Amino acid sequence: MLGAWDRGVRPPEEGADAGPQGFSVDKTFFSSLKGILLEAELDFLRCVSAIVIFLVVSFAAVTSRDGAAIAAFVFGIILVSVFTYDAFKIYQTELVPRATQGDQQQ
């Protein structure tokens, strides 16, 4: 079998320079427009996935008709409303393009 030495692949470096080179983060990317939009989209998707998960778990919990299950259902519905509001605010403030001054005057 061919090993890493046969293919010409260098082994990982040792010492102070041996940090995780493949996983370095470009900080200028997150301050650019694409990075800001990516962060907003990920926050929005986090809210939407939390809404779906809490709705499914809440309706699954209420089927047992226990007192604790009904309390879990109410708590889940409250969390769904909080995450819905958060997703709406993220969508409204960060994902929808803002109108320019010329568009507002017409």
C-alpha positions as a Markdown table, in Angstrom:
| # | Residue | x | y | z |
|---|---|---|---|---|
| 1 | Met | 0.0 | 0.0 | 0.0 |
| 2 | Leu | 1.0 | 3.5 | -0.6 |
| 3 | Gly | 1.6 | 5.6 | 2.5 |
| 4 | Ala | 1.6 | 9.4 | 3.0 |
| 5 | Trp | 5.4 | 9.4 | 2.2 |
| 6 | Asp | 4.9 | 7.7 | -1.1 |
| 7 | Arg | 2.4 | 10.2 | -2.4 |
| 8 | Gly | 4.5 | 13.2 | -1.5 |
| 9 | Val | 2.3 | 14.5 | 1.3 |
| 10 | Arg | 4.1 | 16.2 | 4.1 |
| 11 | Pro | 3.5 | 15.1 | 7.6 |
| 12 | Pro | 2.1 | 17.7 | 10.0 |
| 13 | Glu | 4.6 | 20.2 | 11.3 |
| 14 | Glu | 5.6 | 20.2 | 14.9 |
| 15 | Gly | 6.4 | 23.0 | 17.3 |
| 16 | Ala | 4.9 | 26.4 | 17.7 |
| 17 | Asp | 3.7 | 26.6 | 14.1 |
| 18 | Ala | 1.7 | 23.4 | 14.3 |
| 19 | Gly | -1.7 | 25.1 | 15.0 |
| 20 | Pro | -4.8 | 23.9 | 13.2 |
| 21 | Gln | -4.0 | 25.5 | 9.8 |
| 22 | Gly | -7.1 | 24.1 | 8.0 |
| 23 | Phe | -9.5 | 25.6 | 10.5 |
| 24 | Ser | -8.2 | 29.2 | 10.7 |
| 25 | Val | -10.9 | 31.9 | 10.7 |
| 26 | Asp | -10.6 | 34.9 | 8.5 |
| 27 | Lys | -11.8 | 37.7 | 10.7 |
| 28 | Thr | -12.1 | 40.1 | 7.8 |
| 29 | Phe | -14.7 | 37.8 | 6.3 |
| 30 | Phe | -17.1 | 38.2 | 9.2 |
| 31 | Ser | -16.8 | 42.0 | 9.1 |
| 32 | Ser | -17.6 | 42.1 | 5.4 |
| 33 | Leu | -21.2 | 42.2 | 4.0 |
| 34 | Lys | -21.2 | 38.5 | 3.1 |
| 35 | Gly | -20.1 | 37.6 | 6.6 |
| 36 | Ile | -22.8 | 39.8 | 8.2 |
| 37 | Leu | -25.5 | 38.3 | 6.0 |
| 38 | Leu | -24.2 | 34.8 | 6.7 |
| 39 | Glu | -24.5 | 35.4 | 10.4 |
| 40 | Ala | -28.0 | 36.8 | 10.0 |
| 41 | Glu | -29.1 | 33.9 | 7.9 |
| 42 | Leu | -27.7 | 31.4 | 10.5 |
| 43 | Asp | -29.5 | 33.2 | 13.3 |
| 44 | Phe | -32.7 | 33.1 | 11.3 |
| 45 | Leu | -32.4 | 29.4 | 10.6 |
| 46 | Arg | -31.6 | 28.8 | 14.2 |
| 47 | Cys | -34.9 | 30.5 | 15.2 |
| 48 | Val | -36.9 | 28.6 | 12.5 |
| 49 | Ser | -35.4 | 25.2 | 13.5 |
| 50 | Ala | -36.2 | 25.9 | 17.2 |
| 51 | Ile | -39.8 | 26.8 | 16.3 |
| 52 | Val | -40.2 | 23.5 | 14.5 |
| 53 | Ile | -38.6 | 21.4 | 17.3 |
| 54 | Phe | -40.5 | 23.0 | 20.1 |
| 55 | Leu | -43.8 | 22.7 | 18.2 |
| 56 | Val | -43.2 | 19.0 | 17.6 |
| 57 | Val | -42.1 | 18.3 | 21.2 |
| 58 | Ser | -45.0 | 20.4 | 22.7 |
| 59 | Phe | -47.6 | 18.5 | 20.7 |
| 60 | Ala | -46.0 | 15.2 | 21.5 |
| 61 | Ala | -45.9 | 16.0 | 25.2 |
| 62 | Val | -49.6 | 17.0 | 25.4 |
| 63 | Thr | -50.8 | 13.7 | 24.1 |
| 64 | Ser | -50.1 | 12.0 | 27.4 |
| 65 | Arg | -52.6 | 14.2 | 29.3 |
| 66 | Asp | -50.5 | 14.5 | 32.5 |
| 67 | Gly | -50.3 | 17.7 | 34.5 |
| 68 | Ala | -46.6 | 18.0 | 33.7 |
| 69 | Ala | -47.2 | 17.3 | 30.0 |
| 70 | Ile | -49.7 | 20.1 | 29.8 |
| 71 | Ala | -47.3 | 22.5 | 31.6 |
| 72 | Ala | -44.6 | 21.4 | 29.1 |
| 73 | Phe | -47.0 | 22.2 | 26.2 |
| 74 | Val | -47.7 | 25.7 | 27.6 |
| 75 | Phe | -44.0 | 26.3 | 28.1 |
| 76 | Gly | -43.3 | 25.1 | 24.6 |
| 77 | Ile | -45.9 | 27.4 | 23.1 |
| 78 | Ile | -44.5 | 30.3 | 25.0 |
| 79 | Leu | -41.0 | 29.5 | 23.6 |
| 80 | Val | -42.4 | 29.1 | 20.1 |
| 81 | Ser | -43.8 | 32.6 | 20.3 |
| 82 | Val | -40.5 | 34.0 | 21.6 |
| 83 | Phe | -38.6 | 32.4 | 18.8 |
| 84 | Thr | -41.2 | 33.5 | 16.3 |
| 85 | Tyr | -40.8 | 37.1 | 17.4 |
| 86 | Asp | -37.0 | 36.7 | 17.3 |
| 87 | Ala | -37.1 | 35.3 | 13.8 |
| 88 | Phe | -39.4 | 38.2 | 12.7 |
| 89 | Lys | -37.1 | 40.8 | 14.1 |
| 90 | Ile | -34.0 | 39.2 | 12.5 |
| 91 | Tyr | -35.8 | 39.0 | 9.2 |
| 92 | Gln | -37.1 | 42.6 | 9.4 |
| 93 | Thr | -33.9 | 44.2 | 10.5 |
| 94 | Glu | -31.1 | 42.2 | 8.8 |
| 95 | Leu | -32.4 | 40.2 | 5.9 |
| 96 | Val | -34.8 | 42.6 | 4.2 |
| 97 | Pro | -33.0 | 45.3 | 2.2 |
| 98 | Arg | -33.6 | 48.8 | 3.6 |
| 99 | Ala | -35.2 | 51.4 | 1.4 |
| 100 | Thr | -33.0 | 54.3 | 0.4 |
| 101 | Gln | -33.9 | 57.9 | 0.9 |
| 102 | Gly | -35.0 | 58.3 | -2.7 |
| 103 | Asp | -37.5 | 55.4 | -2.4 |
| 104 | Gln | -39.1 | 56.9 | 0.7 |
| 105 | Gln | -39.8 | 60.3 | -0.9 |
| 106 | Gln | -41.8 | 58.9 | -3.9 |
